[in-house]
């Protein structure tokens, strides 16, 4: 199975309402007077990090990518659970974990450790508390809303390819936690950009039943000469959101388009209709 087929199969299983039909970044569960926001992401050697990567950077990124999902819900981190496969430089991994948890003021709750042969796979579960309800979802974008992004795309791509100015964007990304909390009361839909701006915008449009019309001239790219790659590469962890025209945004953001009623395709890039997600960004399988 590829990733979409596997997720479709999972939707046939008994799902908690908080799973949001497996169509969102996180599970959202009301618990007493609080609303919990829970997410789990994995990283694999050879796919998400090189075999010779500094394991301190790998640990940081594992924390940051999960906290980015919480940021897209406007959530405040409560703690994380680690799933660790023992291997080289475990002490460096612990140091990177310490640095990330300290930087993001997020404690370790526990987890599990295994030893196995083959390429390493690492997982992390992040738990947060909602700071605003209803908790933002990928769905909810309405015709007439603006489409916004908190920062440029393509920095992680340039860092991966060795640009010294952007190394940290790939190795040690920063989840937009403060921005997510500030935006949560204002947005109609929100998600983080992990698999490429075009693919994630397509997913938001699909979830909301609308068309996102993006203006290529308004999209901030870290390298305009590689614009097409910047909007597809992913790993940027900026926030993509829609907001009503009357919303008074309290964080810096770039307006990159408008939400339209559903047309022939979920996504428009200028005059080009994009109806097939296969070439829009990164998908597993």
N, C-alpha and C positions, 0 to 999 in steps of 0.2 A: 504493500500500500504506500501511496505517497501521503504527505501530511494532510491535505484536505480530505482524502478518502478515509483516513484513520479517524479524524475528528468527526466526520459524518457517521462513522460506525459507532463512535462513543455516544453520539446523541441518541442512539437506540437504547441506551442503558437508563436505569432509574436516575434521574437528575434532581438535585435539590433546587428549589426555585432560585436560590442565591447563585447558582451556577450561570444564570443568565443565558441558558441554552448553549453554553460553551462558545458564545459569540463575542466575548468580551475579554479584557485583559485580566480580570480578577473575579473571584467569587465575592459576593456582598451578602453578609448575613447579619440580620438584626439579632442582637443578643442583649436582653434586658434594655437598659437605657442607651446602650451603645450600638453602633453598627460596625462590625468587623469587616475588614477588607483583606483578602488572602490571595496570594499568588505564588506560583512555583515556576522557576525557569531552570534550565540546564545548560551546561557548556561542555563541548566535547573537543578533545585534542584533534587537531587537523581540520576542524570546521570552525570553531570559535576562537581557538588560540593555537599558535605554532607549537611544535614539539619542543622547541628550545626557548619558549617564552619564559620570562621571569614569573615564577609562580606567585610572587607577591602581587604582580599586576593582575594575574588571573583571578586571585582571590578578591581583589578590589572590584574588578569588573563583574564578577559573579554577584557580589552584593549590590553594586550600582544598578545593574540591569533589572534586578528584582525590585529595588526601591523605585526605579523609574515607573514600573507598573502602578505602584502605590501613588506616585506623584500624579499619574493620569486620573486618579480617583479623588484627588485632593486629600489624601489620607496622611496621617501622621504615623510613622513607624512605631510599632510596639516591640518587635524583636524578630529574630530570624532563627531558622533551623537549618543546619548544614548537612548535606549528604556528600561525604568525601571518600574518594578512592585513593588509597595510599600509593605513593610513587616517589619520583625524584623531588628533592627540595621541599619536603613537607614543612620544614621549619620556615622557609621563605613564605609558603602559603599562609602559615599562621601569622607571620608578621604583616602580610598584606591584609589579612582578615582583621587583625587588630587595628591597622591604620584606617580601614574603611568604616568599621563599626564605631571607632572614635570620631572620625570626621562627620559621620551622619547621625551621631548620638543614638545609636541603635544597639541594644544588647543582644548577645547570643543566648538563645533559649535551650539549645540542645541539638540533637541530630543523630547521625549514624555514620560509622566509618567501616569501610570494607577493604580487602585486598583482593586483587584479581589480575589476570593477565590481559594484555592488549592495551589499546589506546584508552586513555583516562576519560571518564565522564564524571562530571561534578554537578550537584544540584543544590538548590537553596529554596527554602520556603520563607517568604516574608509575610508578616502579619502586621496590619495597621488598623488604626481606628479612623473612621470617617470624621472629618471636621465640618462637613456640610451634607445635609440630606435634602432631596434625593441625591445619591451618589452619582456623579457623571458617568455616562456610558458611551460606547461607540455610537449607539443609536441616539436619536433625538434631534439631529440636525433638521432644520426647517427651511423651506424655500424662503429666500430673502436674507437669510443669515450670511454673515461674512465668514470666510475661511481664513484661519490665522495659524502662524507658526512662531514659536518663541525664539528661534535662532536659525542660523544657516545650516544647510545640509551639505554633506561631502567632506566635512573635516575628518571624520573617522577614516574614510577611504584614503585621504591624503596621508594621514598618520600611518596607516597600515602599509602604505607604499614607501614610507621612509622620510616624508617631509618633516624636518625637525620642529617646525612651527606647530604641527598638528599631532605629534606623537601621543600626547596626553589624551587627545580626543578618542583615540582608539584604545590605548592601554588603560586609562583611568578616567572613564566618562563620569560626568556629574549629573545625577538625577535632578530634575527640576522640582524638588519637593516644595520649596517655598512658593514658586510660581503656581504649582498645582493647587495648593491650598488657597491662594489668592483668587485663582480663576474659578474654582469649583462653584461658587454661588452665581457666576455670571454666564457660564457656557451652556450651550444646548447639547453639545457632544464633545468628548475629549478622549484622546489616546496618545501614547508615546510613539515615536518613530523609531522602530527597531529594524524593520525589514525593507526600508526604502520609502521615501515620501509618496511615490505614485502608488505602490502596493497598499500602503496603510491608508491612504486617502480613498482608494478603491474599496477597501474593507469598511471604512466609515460610511461611505455612500451606500454600499450594499446593506449594512446594518440599519441605516436610517431610511432606506427606500427612496433616496433622492439622487440627484446628480450633483457632483462637485465640479464646478467649472473653475479651473485653475488658470491664472494668468502667468505664462512663463516669464514674462518680463518682471514680475513682482516677486518671484521666488528667489530668496537669497541663497546663492551657491558659493561655497568656499573657493571654488575655482571656476569662474564663468566659462573658461575655455573647455572645461570638461563637464558642462552643464548636464548633459544627458546621463552621464555616469553618476554625478552627484545626486540626482533625484531618484536614482534606482538602487544605489549601493547599500544604504542602511547603516545601522549601528550608531546613529546620531543621538538618539534619546532626547531630542527636543520634543516639545508638546505640540501636537496638531489639534486644533479645536475650532468649533464653530460657535458664533455668538450672535445674538440679535443686533440689529442696527443701533438700538438705543443703549446697548451695554457700554458702560464706562470702564474700560480695561485699566487695571492698576499695575500691570507689569509690561515691560517692553515686549512688543510682538510685531510681526510683519503680516499685513493683510495680503493674502496670495490668491484670493478668489471669492466666489459667491456660490451659495447653495441654490440650486434650481430644482424645479419639480422634475420628477424622474423622466428622462428622455430615452433615447435609443441606447445609451450607454451610461453606466454609473459614473464615468469620469470623462471630463473634457480637459485637454491640455491645449489651450488656445482654441484653434478650430479643429483639432484632431480628437475624434472619439476613441476612447479606450474601453473596449468591452471584454477583453481577455486578460485576466490577471497574470497569466503564465510568464509574460516578459516584463512585468512591471517592477520586480524586486526579488528578494531572496525568499525561496520556499524550500523546505526540506523534502527530499524524496523526488 
